[in-house]
Amino acid sequence: MKLTDFFVCDSLIPELQATARDQVIRELVTSLAEHGAIDASQVERISEIAIERENEGTTGFGNGVAIPHVKFEGIEKLIATIGRSSTGVDFAALDRAPVFTVVLLVSPKDDPDAHLAAMEQIFRHLQRENFRRFLRQADTKEAIIDLIQEADDLAGS
């Protein structure tokens, strides 16, 4: 599985407008809907589920990154997007530092294997300091897309 298999590149947000965790999640889910990856009627419920998940335990794993994720019955395929904040967002991350890169993953509820495989791919790349740093500096959709494609190319070699 490659990142390009499930990232909705049109929905990437190079500069998030939201400054609080819950609003960041809503902004990312809304972007997925605006770009046809989910139905607009699903935005509020997907956002609620992601926020409930965050309230149970942070997905901010440190190093300026959070990966809110949702298993949702109303979608048919795995989708993801990225939002970047140049000022940082409080996600109650494990290292207590602000989050600058938010990767939202939405997967079909009945396909836990795909969810785990996607999470593994995302984590694998985000463990690399260079990938995190370049992602944090990527200030256009095109720059983010290039990084995703380069990550796939590196993983394939």
N, C-alpha and C positions, 0 to 999 in steps of 0.2 A: 504494500500500500504506500502510495506517495502522498505528500501534502497536497499536490495539485489535484489529486483525485477528489478531495472534499472541501478545499477552500473555495469560497465564492468570491473570486477576485474583485468583481465589481462592488462588493459590499465592504471592502476594506476601508478603514477610516484612518487616514494619516495624522489627523489631529482631532481628537475627541473634543466635543463641546462640553460634555458633562464633566463635573468635577467631583461627584460623589459616587460611591460604589454602585448603588441601586440604579442611579440614572445612567451610568456607563453601561450597565447590563441592558437597560431598556434601549439605549441608543444603538447598541450593537444588534439587538434583536430586530429593532425597527429597520436598520439598514438591510438586514437579510430579507425582510418583507418588501422593502422598496425596490430591491433588485430581483424579486421573483423567486427567491429560494424557499420562502414560506408564505402562507396566506396571511394577509393583514389581520384577519380575525384571530390568528394564533399568537399575535405579538404579546398581548397582555398575559395570557396563561403561561407561555414559555418564560417570559420575564419573571412572573411570580414563582415558578418552579425553580429557576436559577437563583433567585434571591432567597427562597426558603433553604436551598442547598447551602448557600453562603452563610446563612444564619446558623446552620448546624455545624459548620466548620469551614474555615477560610480555604479558598482555592489559590490564595496568594502564597506560593511556595518559596518566595524569596528571590533575591537577585533582580528585583524590579518587575517580576512577572506574575500574572494571575491567569488561571485557566478555568473560568466558570464553565460548567458543563451540565447538560440536561439530556435525559432520556425522555423522549416525548412520543406519545402514541400517534399523534396526528401527522407525522412526516414519514416519508417513504425511504429517504436516503440520508446518509451522513452529510452534514454541512458544517462549515466553520467560517469564522471571520476573525479579523484582528483589528483592534483599536489601539492607537498610540496616543499617549498624553505626554506633552513636553514638560508639564508641571508636576505630574505625579498624582496618584489617587490613593486614598487610604482604603486598602482592602483588608486591613488587619492581618497583613502578611506575617508569616512565621518569623521573619527576621525584623519585623516591625517597621520596615522601610517602605516608602511609597512605591506604588506600582506604576510603571511607565508603559508596559506592554500588556494588553489584555487579549487573550485568545479565547473566543467563545466557541464551544463545540455543542452542537445539537444533533443527537442521534436517535434513530428509531428505537422505541422502547423494546421492541421484540428482537433486537439484534445486538445483544451485549458483547458479542465477539468483535464486531466492527467498532463498537465504542472503545473497547480496550485496545484494539489495534491502533486506532486513531490517537488515543491518549498516549500510547507508547511512542508513536512517531513524533507527536508534538513535544513530549518530554525529552526524547532523544536529541532533538535539535536545540531545544531551549537549554539544555545542559551545557551546550558549547558557548563559552564566553563571547567569542567573536560573533556568533549568530545573534545573541542577545544585544550586544553592543551595536551592531549594524542595524538591527531591527529598531532599536531605540532611536537611532539617528535617521532612519528612513522617513523622510517628510513628504513623500508622494506615494500614491497607489502603485505607480510604476516601480518605484524603488523597493517597495514591500514585495511586489510580485516577483521582481528579479531575485530577491533573497530567497523566496519560497522555491523558485525554480532552481537556483544554485544549490539549495539544501537537498532537493531531490536528486540533482545531478551528482553531488558528492556521495549521497547514500547509495546510489546505483553503481558507483565505481569501486 
